[in-house]
């Protein structure tokens, strides 16, 4: 099994944080009245999970 390098974890963290920002933007769009695939509160939960994993990978 191949070990993941620290540099790769930092890059994965950046992608996860960008995904969290996108999920927050989709929650805002859903709040306006145009639900895109999920409801606004579900997008916020997705953003929370992505941000938590992003912070975890940044610290590891």
C-alpha positions, 0 to 999 in steps of 0.5 A: 500500500502506498503512503500518502505524502504530506504535500498531497494531504495539503492539496487534498485539504485545499480541495475539500475547503474549496468544496465546502465554500461551493456547498455554502454558495449552493446553500445560499442559492437554495435559500433564495428559492432555487433548490439544487439537488439538496435543500439548503440545510443539507448543503450546510451539512455537506459544507461542515463535513468537507470543512472538518475533513479539510482541517483534519488533513491540514493538521495531519 
